[in-house]
Amino acid sequence: MKEAVIGIIGGTGGMGRWFAELLQKEGYTVHVWGRKSPMSIKDLVDLCNVIVISVPISATAEMIKKVGPLMSPDKLLMDLTSLKKEPVELMLVHSQADVVGCHPLFGPLLEDVRGQNIVLCPARGKKWPIWLKAIMNKNGLIVTEITPEEHDEKMAIVQVLNHLNTITLGLVLAETGIDFLEINKFSTPIFHKKIEIIKKVFTENPGLYTDIITHNPSTEKMIDLYAKILADIRSTVKWGDGSQLKEAMEKAAKKLF
Ligand SMILES: NC(=O)c1ccc[n+]([C@@H]2O[C@H](COP(=O)([O-])OP(=O)(O)OC[C@H]3O[C@@H](n4cnc5c(N)ncnc54)[C@H](OP(=O)(O)O)[C@@H]3O)[C@@H](O)[C@H]2O)c1
């Protein structure tokens, strides 16, 4: 499919730029589109047979509704959104094009993506998923194909729960009023690593994390579970007696590992 010409909406941003570079390295012509681009979206679609949506999650639905109707059935409409159910459904409803949902499970700053996971949700058409998968495999990515619903369920754990945990820790740390310069002198390697993660989540692109949390259908369930566990810990931990907590941890370890 060397004749593929790709247009990336939001290609001026992190993931869009990453994908543009990957495809350019493979010899494809890639047009990067941002809101300040002089070209209209209609002209971009006319020029390309693959359109990739890579805008913030909160702007994705609106963008799909704008682009989808411009796409003919022979083209591919795909996205890089961190959630899959809503974008894939919208791409199917608002276009006649082939549709593939794609979620790279890493950030755009990672220098070597070999060995990293990427999810594909092929939703309409046969030839484009094969084309995409071949490019991903060639670049050492581990491709997993699942339904958008299954993807979002997995992300409720890998991203929603994980980032909620980081955000909770960061907010609690800020509440304590700790002096970071001072606490650094007492940091353990694990604490240091956690601070690095909190710094990334709180300062690099906080909107991405809040979008990931607020757009997942299972978020409420995850927050309820998190709150329940915290309440359980609150009620079991007594001064000088961690026996119930230890028992709960041993039970969990048996389930997990
Ligand atoms: N960053 C990650 O770690 C990561 C990982 C996997 C998947 N993703 C997904 O990739 C997508 C893009 O995320 P990103 O991190 O690359 O974000 P980003 O760096 O902010 O880039 C998004 C681009 O979209 C454009 N944009 C911003 N607001 C817009 C709006 N209201 N309407 C239309 N275009 C708008 C901007 O370009 P202009 O200002 O030039 O228009 C911006 O460069 C998201 O769906 C995210 O879930 C991100």
PDBQT file of the ligand as one rigid body, heavy atoms in Angstrom, charges set to zero:
ROOT
HETATM    1  N1  LIG A 301       0.549  11.746  24.949  1.00  0.00    +0.000 N 
HETATM    2  C1  LIG A 301       0.421  10.442  25.185  1.00  0.00    +0.000 C 
HETATM    3  O1  LIG A 301       1.134   9.857  26.024  1.00  0.00    +0.000 OA
HETATM    4  C2  LIG A 301      -0.587   9.639  24.404  1.00  0.00    +0.000 A 
HETATM    5  C3  LIG A 301      -0.411   8.244  24.307  1.00  0.00    +0.000 A 
HETATM    6  C4  LIG A 301      -1.326   7.502  23.549  1.00  0.00    +0.000 A 
HETATM    7  C5  LIG A 301      -2.392   8.129  22.940  1.00  0.00    +0.000 A 
HETATM    8  N2  LIG A 301      -2.550   9.482  23.079  1.00  0.00    +0.000 N 
HETATM    9  C6  LIG A 301      -3.702  10.102  22.397  1.00  0.00    +0.000 C 
HETATM   10  O2  LIG A 301      -3.226  10.897  21.331  1.00  0.00    +0.000 OA
HETATM   11  C7  LIG A 301      -4.127  11.989  21.122  1.00  0.00    +0.000 C 
HETATM   12  C8  LIG A 301      -3.341  13.272  21.090  1.00  0.00    +0.000 C 
HETATM   13  O3  LIG A 301      -2.679  13.417  22.333  1.00  0.00    +0.000 OA
HETATM   14  P1  LIG A 301      -1.298  14.196  22.445  1.00  0.00    +0.000 P 
HETATM   15  O4  LIG A 301      -0.689  13.813  23.740  1.00  0.00    +0.000 OA
HETATM   16  O5  LIG A 301      -0.512  14.047  21.187  1.00  0.00    +0.000 OA
HETATM   17  O6  LIG A 301      -1.854  15.700  22.573  1.00  0.00    +0.000 OA
HETATM   18  P2  LIG A 301      -1.180  17.055  22.143  1.00  0.00    +0.000 P 
HETATM   19  O7  LIG A 301       0.309  16.934  22.203  1.00  0.00    +0.000 OA
HETATM   20  O8  LIG A 301      -1.846  18.106  22.914  1.00  0.00    +0.000 OA
HETATM   21  O9  LIG A 301      -1.561  17.195  20.600  1.00  0.00    +0.000 OA
HETATM   22  C9  LIG A 301      -2.866  17.324  20.166  1.00  0.00    +0.000 C 
HETATM   23  C10 LIG A 301      -2.920  18.266  18.985  1.00  0.00    +0.000 C 
HETATM   24  O10 LIG A 301      -4.304  18.495  18.678  1.00  0.00    +0.000 OA
HETATM   25  C11 LIG A 301      -4.506  19.856  18.307  1.00  0.00    +0.000 C 
HETATM   26  N3  LIG A 301      -5.636  20.373  19.099  1.00  0.00    +0.000 N 
HETATM   27  C12 LIG A 301      -5.644  20.806  20.382  1.00  0.00    +0.000 A 
HETATM   28  N4  LIG A 301      -6.870  21.192  20.755  1.00  0.00    +0.000 NA
HETATM   29  C13 LIG A 301      -7.665  20.987  19.677  1.00  0.00    +0.000 A 
HETATM   30  C14 LIG A 301      -9.033  21.212  19.422  1.00  0.00    +0.000 A 
HETATM   31  N5  LIG A 301      -9.851  21.712  20.361  1.00  0.00    +0.000 N 
HETATM   32  N6  LIG A 301      -9.509  20.918  18.186  1.00  0.00    +0.000 NA
HETATM   33  C15 LIG A 301      -8.697  20.413  17.244  1.00  0.00    +0.000 A 
HETATM   34  N7  LIG A 301      -7.381  20.185  17.404  1.00  0.00    +0.000 NA
HETATM   35  C16 LIG A 301      -6.879  20.470  18.622  1.00  0.00    +0.000 A 
HETATM   36  C17 LIG A 301      -3.263  20.628  18.629  1.00  0.00    +0.000 C 
HETATM   37  O11 LIG A 301      -2.714  21.057  17.409  1.00  0.00    +0.000 OA
HETATM   38  P3  LIG A 301      -2.925  22.564  16.892  1.00  0.00    +0.000 P 
HETATM   39  O12 LIG A 301      -2.827  23.452  18.099  1.00  0.00    +0.000 OA
HETATM   40  O13 LIG A 301      -1.819  22.728  15.910  1.00  0.00    +0.000 OA
HETATM   41  O14 LIG A 301      -4.270  22.545  16.283  1.00  0.00    +0.000 OA
HETATM   42  C18 LIG A 301      -2.315  19.627  19.268  1.00  0.00    +0.000 C 
HETATM   43  O15 LIG A 301      -1.027  19.729  18.715  1.00  0.00    +0.000 OA
HETATM   44  C19 LIG A 301      -5.151  11.944  22.267  1.00  0.00    +0.000 C 
HETATM   45  O16 LIG A 301      -6.333  11.373  21.805  1.00  0.00    +0.000 OA
HETATM   46  C20 LIG A 301      -4.503  11.044  23.297  1.00  0.00    +0.000 C 
HETATM   47  O17 LIG A 301      -5.472  10.340  24.041  1.00  0.00    +0.000 OA
HETATM   48  C21 LIG A 301      -1.671  10.253  23.771  1.00  0.00    +0.000 A 
ENDROOT
TORSDOF 0
